[in-house]
Amino acid sequence: MDPLLLGALVAIATVMVLFSGVSVAIGLLIVSAGFLIVFDGLRSLELMPEILFGKLNNFALLSIPMFIIMGASIASTRAGADLYEALERWLTRVPGGLVVSNLGACALFSAMSGSSPATCAAIGKMGIPEMRKRGYPDAVAAGSIAAGGTLGILIPPSVTMIVYGIATETSVGRLFLAGVIPGLLLVSLFMAWSLYSTWKSGSAQVLMASSYSWKQKFEILPRVLPFVAIIIGVLYAMYGGIATPSETAAVGALMCLLIAMIIYKLWDPRQLWVVLRDSTKESVMILFIIAAAGVFSYMLSSLFITQSIAEWIGTLDVNRWVLMGAINVFLLIAGFFLPPVAVILMAAPILLPIITTAGFDPIWFAVILTINMEIGLISPPVGLNLYVINGIAPDISLKTILKGSLPYVACMVVAIILLCFFPGLATWLPDAVMGPGQ
């Protein structure tokens, strides 16, 4: 059978299996095994266990559970509330400062936790009631938190970037650096829209807030600065050549646990057990998907699907930006239905040879892909963040939350366009810190 036609059959079968309700990892294994048996014979299954476990034989994977523990220890404390309160106290006199402080808290907390739902829950529980009480429109209050929660998969340290690095054999350090400036760009765009929307609402209450003394502003900093220092320390150790990403993740996880125990009195063994239990569950889920995606990639390569698609794309007489536009549409649609980790692991083996053949930088593309995944987190029908916000504020309808999040989707699209015109936004910092790379 023609490999391109076979690739279309694989795509249709994969979508059907994943929509049947089975887990992503099991679904990938079912599709891989089925096509290998039909087109390559039963003997091809002999290699599946070796590929499955061999994909996990990578020291860089150790950083994933470590960063997850780092985030879980933060999410299990009042760190999110303290972070929100600290920014509120310092930005209280800024017009529309409360929504700005919420977005800033989302950016910092999501960077520390690496979890979009955890960020929405931690900051939303404090921020949404406060914004509504002070006259902010429900759409702005809910939409800003939903969008702010997505920043964790772009701003380092990011588990999504680690997965992309492993899937494409790209430097995790360069990927982390590539996400810094685009992450700050997105935060700025979010804040700009939020200030405009609150100004447009014309509510005087929105522009007024409680005043705090200098003593009140400084007294909360000791509870927040240690977590910020850990992020800075992790990044410094990684880029200063002191330790590998896995080693810095392990130290960061230990330090976050210690701070949670010392500052937030997380001494109860039952609470610590919950942190470790939840971290283990999430880590196993991600690692299982990575292993299954390795088998899926082997199937695509063994049946010459990946090579044929890349060769076919190379023969197309089409502008490379038209090609990139088509890839973005594909990523958007995939992100609407699947979690970011699954999309990256399934799409990277196919897309990487295509983008490199077209002359695009894989580091730059990682940022474009990640922003597309952020859009999926606040877009229906799956839109996980929308449902988290609805759970926090059930009296705000999903329609209102979606309406409030759409302008932030537009901000992300603007960021993608800016990155296309100015790719140096993603590539300059990695080249400046680590030297010109791939």
C-alpha positions as a Markdown table, in Angstrom:
| # | Residue | x | y | z |
|---|---|---|---|---|
| 1 | Met | 0.0 | 0.0 | 0.0 |
| 2 | Asp | 1.1 | 3.6 | -0.7 |
| 3 | Pro | 2.8 | 5.0 | 2.5 |
| 4 | Leu | 0.8 | 8.3 | 2.2 |
| 5 | Leu | -2.5 | 6.4 | 2.0 |
| 6 | Leu | -1.3 | 4.2 | 4.9 |
| 7 | Gly | -0.5 | 7.4 | 6.8 |
| 8 | Ala | -4.0 | 8.7 | 6.3 |
| 9 | Leu | -5.4 | 5.4 | 7.6 |
| 10 | Val | -3.2 | 5.6 | 10.6 |
| 11 | Ala | -4.4 | 9.1 | 11.4 |
| 12 | Ile | -8.1 | 8.1 | 11.1 |
| 13 | Ala | -7.6 | 5.0 | 13.2 |
| 14 | Thr | -5.7 | 7.0 | 15.9 |
| 15 | Val | -8.4 | 9.6 | 16.1 |
| 16 | Met | -11.1 | 6.9 | 16.4 |
| 17 | Val | -9.3 | 5.0 | 19.0 |
| 18 | Leu | -8.5 | 8.0 | 21.1 |
| 19 | Phe | -12.1 | 9.2 | 20.9 |
| 20 | Ser | -13.3 | 5.9 | 22.1 |
| 21 | Gly | -12.3 | 6.9 | 25.6 |
| 22 | Val | -9.2 | 4.8 | 26.2 |
| 23 | Ser | -6.1 | 6.5 | 27.6 |
| 24 | Val | -3.7 | 8.2 | 25.2 |
| 25 | Ala | -0.9 | 5.7 | 25.9 |
| 26 | Ile | -3.1 | 2.6 | 25.5 |
| 27 | Gly | -4.6 | 4.0 | 22.4 |
| 28 | Leu | -1.2 | 4.6 | 20.8 |
| 29 | Leu | -0.1 | 1.1 | 21.6 |
| 30 | Ile | -3.3 | -0.4 | 20.2 |
| 31 | Val | -2.9 | 1.5 | 16.9 |
| 32 | Ser | 0.8 | 0.7 | 16.7 |
| 33 | Ala | 0.3 | -3.0 | 17.3 |
| 34 | Gly | -2.6 | -3.3 | 14.9 |
| 35 | Phe | -0.8 | -1.7 | 12.0 |
| 36 | Leu | 2.4 | -3.6 | 12.6 |
| 37 | Ile | 0.6 | -6.9 | 12.7 |
| 38 | Val | -1.4 | -6.2 | 9.5 |
| 39 | Phe | 1.4 | -4.7 | 7.4 |
| 40 | Asp | 4.6 | -6.2 | 8.9 |
| 41 | Gly | 3.5 | -9.5 | 10.4 |
| 42 | Leu | 3.4 | -10.8 | 14.0 |
| 43 | Arg | 7.2 | -11.0 | 14.3 |
| 44 | Ser | 7.3 | -7.2 | 14.3 |
| 45 | Leu | 5.7 | -7.3 | 17.8 |
| 46 | Glu | 8.9 | -8.9 | 19.2 |
| 47 | Leu | 10.6 | -5.5 | 19.2 |
| 48 | Met | 7.7 | -3.6 | 20.9 |
| 49 | Pro | 8.8 | -4.4 | 24.6 |
| 50 | Glu | 12.3 | -3.4 | 23.8 |
| 51 | Ile | 11.3 | -0.1 | 22.2 |
| 52 | Leu | 8.7 | 0.6 | 25.0 |
| 53 | Phe | 11.3 | 0.3 | 27.8 |
| 54 | Gly | 14.2 | 1.5 | 25.7 |
| 55 | Lys | 12.4 | 4.9 | 25.2 |
| 56 | Leu | 12.5 | 5.3 | 29.0 |
| 57 | Asn | 16.2 | 4.6 | 29.2 |
| 58 | Asn | 17.0 | 8.3 | 29.1 |
| 59 | Phe | 18.6 | 10.1 | 32.0 |
| 60 | Ala | 16.9 | 13.4 | 31.0 |
| 61 | Leu | 13.5 | 11.8 | 31.8 |
| 62 | Leu | 14.4 | 12.0 | 35.5 |
| 63 | Ser | 13.8 | 15.7 | 35.3 |
| 64 | Ile | 10.1 | 15.2 | 34.7 |
| 65 | Pro | 9.1 | 13.6 | 38.0 |
| 66 | Met | 11.4 | 16.0 | 39.8 |
| 67 | Phe | 9.8 | 19.1 | 38.3 |
| 68 | Ile | 6.4 | 17.6 | 39.0 |
| 69 | Ile | 7.3 | 17.1 | 42.7 |
| 70 | Met | 8.6 | 20.7 | 42.7 |
| 71 | Gly | 5.2 | 21.9 | 41.5 |
| 72 | Ala | 3.1 | 19.6 | 43.6 |
| 73 | Ser | 4.8 | 20.7 | 46.8 |
| 74 | Ile | 4.1 | 24.3 | 45.9 |
| 75 | Ala | 0.5 | 23.6 | 44.9 |
| 76 | Ser | -0.2 | 21.8 | 48.2 |
| 77 | Thr | 0.5 | 25.0 | 50.2 |
| 78 | Arg | -0.7 | 28.6 | 50.4 |
| 79 | Ala | 2.1 | 29.7 | 48.1 |
| 80 | Gly | -0.4 | 30.6 | 45.4 |
| 81 | Ala | -2.5 | 32.7 | 47.7 |
| 82 | Asp | 0.6 | 34.4 | 49.2 |
| 83 | Leu | 2.0 | 35.1 | 45.8 |
| 84 | Tyr | -1.3 | 36.6 | 44.7 |
| 85 | Glu | -1.6 | 38.7 | 47.9 |
| 86 | Ala | 2.0 | 40.0 | 47.6 |
| 87 | Leu | 1.5 | 41.2 | 44.0 |
| 88 | Glu | -1.9 | 42.7 | 45.0 |
| 89 | Arg | -0.3 | 44.7 | 47.7 |
| 90 | Trp | 2.5 | 46.0 | 45.5 |
| 91 | Leu | 0.3 | 46.8 | 42.5 |
| 92 | Thr | -2.7 | 48.1 | 44.3 |
| 93 | Arg | -2.3 | 51.7 | 43.2 |
| 94 | Val | -1.9 | 50.8 | 39.5 |
| 95 | Pro | -5.0 | 51.4 | 37.4 |
| 96 | Gly | -6.5 | 47.9 | 36.9 |
| 97 | Gly | -3.7 | 46.7 | 39.2 |
| 98 | Leu | -5.7 | 43.7 | 40.5 |
| 99 | Val | -6.1 | 42.0 | 37.1 |
| 100 | Val | -2.4 | 42.7 | 36.5 |
| 101 | Ser | -1.4 | 41.2 | 39.8 |
| 102 | Asn | -3.5 | 38.1 | 39.0 |
| 103 | Leu | -1.8 | 37.6 | 35.7 |
| 104 | Gly | 1.6 | 38.2 | 37.3 |
| 105 | Ala | 0.7 | 35.6 | 40.0 |
| 106 | Cys | -0.4 | 33.2 | 37.4 |
| 107 | Ala | 2.9 | 33.6 | 35.4 |
| 108 | Leu | 5.1 | 33.0 | 38.5 |
| 109 | Phe | 3.0 | 30.2 | 40.0 |
| 110 | Ser | 2.6 | 28.4 | 36.7 |
| 111 | Ala | 6.4 | 28.6 | 36.2 |
| 112 | Met | 6.9 | 27.1 | 39.6 |
| 113 | Ser | 4.2 | 24.4 | 39.4 |
| 114 | Gly | 4.3 | 23.7 | 35.7 |
| 115 | Ser | 0.6 | 22.8 | 36.0 |
| 116 | Ser | -2.0 | 24.8 | 34.2 |
| 117 | Pro | -5.0 | 23.4 | 36.2 |
| 118 | Ala | -3.2 | 23.9 | 39.5 |
| 119 | Thr | -2.5 | 27.5 | 38.6 |
| 120 | Cys | -6.1 | 28.2 | 37.7 |
| 121 | Ala | -7.2 | 26.6 | 41.0 |
| 122 | Ala | -4.7 | 28.3 | 43.3 |
| 123 | Ile | -4.9 | 31.8 | 41.9 |
| 124 | Gly | -8.5 | 31.7 | 40.8 |
| 125 | Lys | -9.8 | 30.8 | 44.3 |
| 126 | Met | -8.4 | 34.1 | 45.6 |
| 127 | Gly | -8.4 | 36.3 | 42.5 |
| 128 | Ile | -11.8 | 35.7 | 40.9 |
| 129 | Pro | -13.9 | 36.6 | 44.0 |
| 130 | Glu | -11.7 | 39.7 | 44.7 |
| 131 | Met | -12.0 | 41.0 | 41.1 |
| 132 | Arg | -15.8 | 40.4 | 41.0 |
| 133 | Lys | -16.2 | 42.2 | 44.4 |
| 134 | Arg | -14.4 | 45.2 | 43.0 |
| 135 | Gly | -16.4 | 45.5 | 39.9 |
| 136 | Tyr | -14.4 | 43.7 | 37.2 |
| 137 | Pro | -16.6 | 42.1 | 34.6 |
| 138 | Asp | -17.1 | 38.3 | 35.1 |
| 139 | Ala | -15.6 | 37.6 | 31.7 |
| 140 | Val | -12.4 | 39.5 | 32.5 |
| 141 | Ala | -12.1 | 37.9 | 36.0 |
| 142 | Ala | -12.6 | 34.4 | 34.7 |
| 143 | Gly | -10.8 | 34.8 | 31.3 |
| 144 | Ser | -7.7 | 36.3 | 32.7 |
| 145 | Ile | -7.1 | 33.5 | 35.2 |
| 146 | Ala | -7.9 | 30.8 | 32.6 |
| 147 | Ala | -5.4 | 32.4 | 30.2 |
| 148 | Gly | -2.8 | 33.1 | 32.8 |
| 149 | Gly | -2.8 | 29.4 | 33.9 |
| 150 | Thr | -1.6 | 28.4 | 30.4 |
| 151 | Leu | 1.7 | 30.2 | 30.8 |
| 152 | Gly | 3.3 | 27.4 | 32.8 |
| 153 | Ile | 3.9 | 25.2 | 29.7 |
| 154 | Leu | 5.9 | 28.0 | 28.1 |
| 155 | Ile | 7.8 | 29.8 | 30.9 |
| 156 | Pro | 10.7 | 27.7 | 32.2 |
| 157 | Pro | 11.0 | 25.3 | 33.9 |
| 158 | Ser | 8.4 | 23.6 | 31.6 |
| 159 | Val | 7.6 | 19.9 | 31.5 |
| 160 | Thr | 6.2 | 20.3 | 28.0 |
| 161 | Met | 9.5 | 21.7 | 26.8 |
| 162 | Ile | 11.3 | 18.7 | 28.4 |
| 163 | Val | 9.0 | 16.3 | 26.5 |
| 164 | Tyr | 9.6 | 18.1 | 23.2 |
| 165 | Gly | 13.4 | 18.0 | 23.8 |
| 166 | Ile | 13.3 | 14.3 | 24.4 |
| 167 | Ala | 11.0 | 13.6 | 21.5 |
| 168 | Thr | 13.1 | 15.6 | 19.1 |
| 169 | Glu | 16.6 | 15.1 | 20.7 |
| 170 | Thr | 16.8 | 18.9 | 21.2 |
| 171 | Ser | 18.7 | 20.6 | 24.0 |
| 172 | Val | 16.4 | 21.1 | 27.0 |
| 173 | Gly | 18.5 | 24.0 | 28.2 |
| 174 | Arg | 18.1 | 25.9 | 24.9 |
| 175 | Leu | 14.3 | 25.2 | 24.9 |
| 176 | Phe | 14.0 | 26.6 | 28.4 |
| 177 | Leu | 15.8 | 29.8 | 27.3 |
| 178 | Ala | 13.7 | 30.0 | 24.1 |
| 179 | Gly | 10.5 | 30.2 | 26.2 |
| 180 | Val | 11.6 | 33.2 | 28.4 |
| 181 | Ile | 11.1 | 36.1 | 26.0 |
| 182 | Pro | 8.0 | 34.7 | 24.3 |
| 183 | Gly | 6.6 | 34.0 | 27.8 |
| 184 | Leu | 7.2 | 37.6 | 28.9 |
| 185 | Leu | 5.7 | 38.8 | 25.6 |
| 186 | Leu | 2.5 | 36.8 | 26.2 |
| 187 | Val | 2.3 | 38.1 | 29.8 |
| 188 | Ser | 2.6 | 41.7 | 28.4 |
| 189 | Leu | 0.0 | 41.1 | 25.8 |
| 190 | Phe | -2.4 | 39.6 | 28.4 |
| 191 | Met | -1.9 | 42.5 | 30.7 |
| 192 | Ala | -2.3 | 45.1 | 28.0 |
| 193 | Trp | -5.6 | 43.6 | 26.9 |
| 194 | Ser | -6.8 | 43.3 | 30.5 |
| 195 | Leu | -6.0 | 46.9 | 31.2 |
| 196 | Tyr | -7.8 | 48.0 | 28.0 |
| 197 | Ser | -10.9 | 45.9 | 28.8 |
| 198 | Thr | -11.2 | 47.2 | 32.4 |
| 199 | Trp | -10.7 | 50.8 | 31.1 |
| 200 | Lys | -13.4 | 50.2 | 28.5 |
| 201 | Ser | -15.8 | 48.9 | 31.1 |
| 202 | Gly | -15.8 | 52.4 | 32.6 |
| 203 | Ser | -16.2 | 51.2 | 36.2 |
| 204 | Ala | -14.6 | 53.5 | 38.7 |
| 205 | Gln | -14.5 | 50.6 | 41.2 |
| 206 | Val | -12.2 | 48.7 | 38.9 |
| 207 | Leu | -9.6 | 51.5 | 39.0 |
| 208 | Met | -9.7 | 51.8 | 42.8 |
| 209 | Ala | -8.3 | 49.4 | 45.3 |
| 210 | Ser | -7.4 | 49.1 | 49.0 |
| 211 | Ser | -4.2 | 50.9 | 50.1 |
| 212 | Tyr | -1.5 | 49.1 | 52.0 |
| 213 | Ser | 1.3 | 50.4 | 54.2 |
| 214 | Trp | 5.0 | 49.8 | 53.4 |
| 215 | Lys | 5.0 | 47.4 | 56.4 |
| 216 | Gln | 2.2 | 45.4 | 54.9 |
| 217 | Lys | 3.9 | 45.3 | 51.6 |
| 218 | Phe | 7.2 | 44.0 | 53.0 |
| 219 | Glu | 5.9 | 41.6 | 55.6 |
| 220 | Ile | 4.6 | 39.1 | 53.0 |
| 221 | Leu | 7.7 | 39.0 | 50.9 |
| 222 | Pro | 9.6 | 36.4 | 53.1 |
| 223 | Arg | 6.9 | 33.8 | 52.2 |
| 224 | Val | 7.2 | 34.4 | 48.5 |
| 225 | Leu | 10.8 | 35.2 | 47.7 |
| 226 | Pro | 12.2 | 31.8 | 48.5 |
| 227 | Phe | 10.1 | 30.2 | 45.8 |
| 228 | Val | 11.2 | 32.8 | 43.3 |
| 229 | Ala | 14.8 | 32.3 | 44.4 |
| 230 | Ile | 14.5 | 28.6 | 43.7 |
| 231 | Ile | 13.4 | 29.2 | 40.1 |
| 232 | Ile | 16.3 | 31.6 | 39.6 |
| 233 | Gly | 18.7 | 29.2 | 41.2 |
| 234 | Val | 17.5 | 26.2 | 39.1 |
| 235 | Leu | 17.9 | 28.3 | 35.9 |
| 236 | Tyr | 21.3 | 29.6 | 37.0 |
| 237 | Ala | 22.6 | 26.1 | 37.9 |
| 238 | Met | 21.5 | 24.8 | 34.5 |
| 239 | Tyr | 22.9 | 27.6 | 32.4 |
| 240 | Gly | 25.9 | 28.3 | 34.5 |
| 241 | Gly | 27.2 | 24.8 | 33.7 |
| 242 | Ile | 26.9 | 23.7 | 37.4 |
| 243 | Ala | 24.5 | 20.9 | 36.8 |
| 244 | Thr | 22.4 | 19.0 | 34.2 |
| 245 | Pro | 18.6 | 19.7 | 33.9 |
| 246 | Ser | 17.9 | 16.4 | 35.8 |
| 247 | Glu | 20.2 | 17.3 | 38.6 |
| 248 | Thr | 18.9 | 20.9 | 39.0 |
| 249 | Ala | 15.3 | 19.5 | 38.9 |
| 250 | Ala | 16.1 | 17.1 | 41.8 |
| 251 | Val | 17.7 | 19.9 | 43.9 |
| 252 | Gly | 14.8 | 22.2 | 43.1 |
| 253 | Ala | 12.3 | 19.5 | 44.1 |
| 254 | Leu | 14.1 | 19.0 | 47.4 |
| 255 | Met | 14.3 | 22.7 | 48.1 |
| 256 | Cys | 10.6 | 23.2 | 47.4 |
| 257 | Leu | 9.7 | 20.4 | 49.7 |
| 258 | Leu | 11.9 | 21.8 | 52.5 |
| 259 | Ile | 10.4 | 25.3 | 52.0 |
| 260 | Ala | 6.9 | 23.9 | 52.1 |
| 261 | Met | 7.7 | 22.1 | 55.3 |
| 262 | Ile | 9.5 | 25.1 | 57.0 |
| 263 | Ile | 7.4 | 28.1 | 55.9 |
| 264 | Tyr | 4.0 | 26.4 | 55.4 |
| 265 | Lys | 4.4 | 23.8 | 58.2 |
| 266 | Leu | 3.8 | 20.8 | 55.8 |
| 267 | Trp | 4.9 | 18.4 | 58.5 |
| 268 | Asp | 2.0 | 16.0 | 58.5 |
| 269 | Pro | 3.2 | 12.7 | 56.8 |
| 270 | Arg | -0.3 | 12.3 | 55.3 |
| 271 | Gln | 0.1 | 15.6 | 53.5 |
| 272 | Leu | 3.5 | 14.7 | 52.3 |
| 273 | Trp | 2.2 | 11.3 | 51.1 |
| 274 | Val | -0.5 | 13.1 | 49.1 |
| 275 | Val | 2.2 | 15.2 | 47.4 |
| 276 | Leu | 4.3 | 12.2 | 46.5 |
| 277 | Arg | 1.4 | 10.1 | 45.5 |
| 278 | Asp | -0.1 | 12.7 | 43.1 |
| 279 | Ser | 3.4 | 13.4 | 41.7 |
| 280 | Thr | 3.9 | 9.7 | 41.1 |
| 281 | Lys | 0.6 | 9.3 | 39.3 |
| 282 | Glu | 1.2 | 12.3 | 37.0 |
| 283 | Ser | 4.8 | 11.2 | 36.3 |
| 284 | Val | 3.8 | 7.6 | 35.5 |
| 285 | Met | 1.1 | 8.9 | 33.1 |
| 286 | Ile | 3.5 | 11.2 | 31.2 |
| 287 | Leu | 6.2 | 8.5 | 31.1 |
| 288 | Phe | 3.8 | 5.9 | 29.9 |
| 289 | Ile | 2.7 | 8.2 | 27.1 |
| 290 | Ile | 6.3 | 8.9 | 26.2 |
| 291 | Ala | 7.0 | 5.1 | 26.0 |
| 292 | Ala | 3.9 | 4.4 | 23.9 |
| 293 | Ala | 4.7 | 7.3 | 21.6 |
| 294 | Gly | 8.1 | 5.7 | 21.1 |
| 295 | Val | 6.4 | 2.6 | 19.8 |
| 296 | Phe | 4.1 | 4.7 | 17.7 |
| 297 | Ser | 7.0 | 6.5 | 16.1 |
| 298 | Tyr | 8.7 | 3.2 | 15.4 |
| 299 | Met | 5.5 | 2.0 | 13.6 |
| 300 | Leu | 5.4 | 5.2 | 11.5 |
| 301 | Ser | 9.1 | 4.8 | 10.6 |
| 302 | Ser | 8.9 | 1.0 | 10.0 |
| 303 | Leu | 6.1 | 1.4 | 7.6 |
| 304 | Phe | 7.9 | 4.3 | 5.9 |
| 305 | Ile | 5.1 | 6.7 | 6.7 |
| 306 | Thr | 7.2 | 9.4 | 8.3 |
| 307 | Gln | 9.8 | 9.3 | 5.5 |
| 308 | Ser | 7.2 | 9.4 | 2.8 |
| 309 | Ile | 5.3 | 12.4 | 4.3 |
| 310 | Ala | 8.6 | 14.3 | 4.7 |
| 311 | Glu | 9.6 | 13.5 | 1.1 |
| 312 | Trp | 6.1 | 14.4 | -0.2 |
| 313 | Ile | 6.2 | 17.8 | 1.6 |
| 314 | Gly | 9.6 | 18.4 | 0.1 |
| 315 | Thr | 8.3 | 18.0 | -3.4 |
| 316 | Leu | 5.4 | 20.4 | -2.9 |
| 317 | Asp | 5.8 | 23.7 | -4.7 |
| 318 | Val | 4.4 | 25.8 | -1.9 |
| 319 | Asn | 5.7 | 28.7 | 0.1 |
| 320 | Arg | 7.2 | 27.6 | 3.4 |
| 321 | Trp | 5.0 | 30.0 | 5.3 |
| 322 | Val | 1.9 | 28.5 | 3.8 |
| 323 | Leu | 3.2 | 25.2 | 5.0 |
| 324 | Met | 3.8 | 26.6 | 8.5 |
| 325 | Gly | 0.2 | 28.0 | 8.4 |
| 326 | Ala | -1.1 | 24.6 | 7.6 |
| 327 | Ile | 1.0 | 23.0 | 10.5 |
| 328 | Asn | -0.4 | 25.7 | 12.9 |
| 329 | Val | -4.0 | 24.8 | 11.9 |
| 330 | Phe | -3.2 | 21.1 | 12.5 |
| 331 | Leu | -1.7 | 21.8 | 15.9 |
| 332 | Leu | -4.6 | 24.0 | 16.9 |
| 333 | Ile | -7.2 | 21.3 | 16.0 |
| 334 | Ala | -5.1 | 18.6 | 17.8 |
| 335 | Gly | -4.8 | 20.9 | 20.9 |
| 336 | Phe | -8.5 | 21.2 | 21.1 |
| 337 | Phe | -8.9 | 17.5 | 21.8 |
| 338 | Leu | -5.6 | 16.2 | 23.2 |
| 339 | Pro | -3.3 | 17.2 | 26.1 |
| 340 | Pro | -0.1 | 19.0 | 25.1 |
| 341 | Val | 2.2 | 16.1 | 26.0 |
| 342 | Ala | 0.3 | 13.7 | 23.7 |
| 343 | Val | 0.2 | 16.1 | 20.8 |
| 344 | Ile | 4.0 | 16.7 | 21.0 |
| 345 | Leu | 4.9 | 13.0 | 21.2 |
| 346 | Met | 2.6 | 12.1 | 18.4 |
| 347 | Ala | 3.3 | 15.0 | 16.1 |
| 348 | Ala | 7.0 | 15.7 | 16.6 |
| 349 | Pro | 8.3 | 12.6 | 14.8 |
| 350 | Ile | 6.3 | 13.6 | 11.7 |
| 351 | Leu | 6.7 | 17.4 | 11.9 |
| 352 | Leu | 10.4 | 17.7 | 12.7 |
| 353 | Pro | 11.8 | 16.5 | 9.3 |
| 354 | Ile | 9.2 | 18.6 | 7.6 |
| 355 | Ile | 10.1 | 21.9 | 9.4 |
| 356 | Thr | 13.8 | 21.3 | 9.1 |
| 357 | Thr | 13.5 | 20.6 | 5.4 |
| 358 | Ala | 11.5 | 23.8 | 5.0 |
| 359 | Gly | 14.3 | 25.7 | 6.8 |
| 360 | Phe | 12.7 | 26.4 | 10.1 |
| 361 | Asp | 14.6 | 26.3 | 13.4 |
| 362 | Pro | 13.4 | 23.4 | 15.7 |
| 363 | Ile | 14.0 | 25.6 | 18.8 |
| 364 | Trp | 11.8 | 28.4 | 17.4 |
| 365 | Phe | 9.2 | 25.8 | 16.3 |
| 366 | Ala | 9.0 | 24.4 | 19.9 |
| 367 | Val | 7.8 | 27.8 | 21.1 |
| 368 | Ile | 5.2 | 28.1 | 18.2 |
| 369 | Leu | 4.0 | 24.6 | 19.0 |
| 370 | Thr | 3.7 | 25.3 | 22.8 |
| 371 | Ile | 1.7 | 28.5 | 22.2 |
| 372 | Asn | -0.7 | 26.5 | 20.0 |
| 373 | Met | -1.0 | 24.0 | 22.9 |
| 374 | Glu | -1.8 | 26.9 | 25.2 |
| 375 | Ile | -4.7 | 27.9 | 23.0 |
| 376 | Gly | -6.1 | 24.4 | 23.2 |
| 377 | Leu | -6.1 | 24.7 | 27.0 |
| 378 | Ile | -8.7 | 27.5 | 26.9 |
| 379 | Ser | -10.6 | 26.5 | 23.8 |
| 380 | Pro | -13.6 | 24.1 | 23.6 |
| 381 | Pro | -14.5 | 21.3 | 23.4 |
| 382 | Val | -11.9 | 20.0 | 25.9 |
| 383 | Gly | -10.4 | 23.3 | 27.2 |
| 384 | Leu | -9.4 | 22.0 | 30.6 |
| 385 | Asn | -8.9 | 25.4 | 32.1 |
| 386 | Leu | -12.4 | 26.5 | 31.3 |
| 387 | Tyr | -13.8 | 23.7 | 33.4 |
| 388 | Val | -11.4 | 24.3 | 36.2 |
| 389 | Ile | -12.6 | 28.0 | 36.4 |
| 390 | Asn | -16.2 | 26.9 | 36.2 |
| 391 | Gly | -15.6 | 24.6 | 39.1 |
| 392 | Ile | -14.1 | 27.5 | 41.1 |
| 393 | Ala | -17.0 | 29.9 | 40.2 |
| 394 | Pro | -20.0 | 27.8 | 39.2 |
| 395 | Asp | -22.2 | 30.8 | 39.0 |
| 396 | Ile | -20.1 | 32.1 | 36.0 |
| 397 | Ser | -21.4 | 30.2 | 33.0 |
| 398 | Leu | -19.0 | 28.4 | 30.6 |
| 399 | Lys | -20.2 | 30.7 | 27.8 |
| 400 | Thr | -19.1 | 33.7 | 29.9 |
| 401 | Ile | -15.7 | 32.1 | 30.7 |
| 402 | Leu | -15.2 | 31.2 | 27.0 |
| 403 | Lys | -16.2 | 34.8 | 26.0 |
| 404 | Gly | -13.6 | 36.1 | 28.5 |
| 405 | Ser | -10.9 | 33.8 | 27.3 |
| 406 | Leu | -11.3 | 34.5 | 23.5 |
| 407 | Pro | -9.4 | 37.8 | 23.6 |
| 408 | Tyr | -6.5 | 36.0 | 25.2 |
| 409 | Val | -6.6 | 33.5 | 22.4 |
| 410 | Ala | -6.3 | 36.4 | 20.0 |
| 411 | Cys | -3.2 | 37.6 | 22.1 |
| 412 | Met | -1.6 | 34.2 | 21.6 |
| 413 | Val | -2.3 | 34.4 | 17.8 |
| 414 | Val | -0.7 | 37.8 | 17.8 |
| 415 | Ala | 2.3 | 36.3 | 19.6 |
| 416 | Ile | 2.6 | 33.6 | 17.0 |
| 417 | Ile | 2.5 | 36.2 | 14.2 |
| 418 | Leu | 5.2 | 38.3 | 15.9 |
| 419 | Leu | 7.4 | 35.2 | 16.4 |
| 420 | Cys | 7.0 | 34.5 | 12.6 |
| 421 | Phe | 8.1 | 38.0 | 11.8 |
| 422 | Phe | 10.8 | 38.1 | 14.5 |
| 423 | Pro | 12.1 | 34.6 | 15.1 |
| 424 | Gly | 14.9 | 36.1 | 17.2 |
| 425 | Leu | 12.4 | 36.5 | 20.0 |
| 426 | Ala | 12.8 | 32.8 | 20.6 |
| 427 | Thr | 16.3 | 32.1 | 19.3 |
| 428 | Trp | 18.3 | 35.2 | 20.5 |
| 429 | Leu | 18.5 | 34.3 | 24.2 |
| 430 | Pro | 19.6 | 30.6 | 23.7 |
| 431 | Asp | 22.3 | 31.7 | 21.2 |
| 432 | Ala | 23.4 | 34.5 | 23.5 |
| 433 | Val | 23.7 | 32.3 | 26.6 |
| 434 | Met | 24.8 | 29.0 | 25.1 |
| 435 | Gly | 26.3 | 30.1 | 21.8 |
| 436 | Pro | 24.9 | 29.5 | 18.2 |
| 437 | Gly | 23.3 | 26.1 | 18.1 |
| 438 | Gln | 21.1 | 24.0 | 15.9 |
